[in-house]
């Protein structure tokens, strides 16, 4: 009986660890006939880095800030450590009542709000219509 329990526990651990990934790339598409905006959007990080996602209105694209995940065994001890980004500030989103953290775009230095998850991306960033969804014709990619 004990051997069966150990085997079941081992299989459960294997099953859980094989489906947990640090990051995901979603191919998104605006379904509006007048827009058609498409973009790949990454959420999460990897074993060696952390990442935040946002959309820069000035650059008209998704942008990412990445920094070193401290304590990771995958980080080269001789590599330059990238520190987490400092936010420019926080603002209140009157539509949702939530607080948005604002960062500087790595390209144009303009402000952008962090998008924490796919669930927070309900509207197309180009046309603001609620028709932005995963493009089922393209693969979703997971990375670590």
Secondary structure as GFF3:
##gff-version 3
##sequence-region A 1 144
A	DSSP	alpha_helix	2	18	.	.	.	ID=ss1
A	DSSP	beta_strand	23	30	.	.	.	ID=ss2
A	DSSP	beta_strand	38	44	.	.	.	ID=ss3
A	DSSP	beta_strand	49	56	.	.	.	ID=ss4
A	DSSP	beta_strand	61	68	.	.	.	ID=ss5
A	DSSP	beta_strand	89	92	.	.	.	ID=ss6
A	DSSP	beta_strand	99	104	.	.	.	ID=ss7
A	DSSP	beta_strand	111	115	.	.	.	ID=ss8
A	DSSP	three_ten_helix	118	120	.	.	.	ID=ss9
A	DSSP	beta_strand	132	134	.	.	.	ID=ss10
A	DSSP	beta_strand	141	143	.	.	.	ID=ss11
###
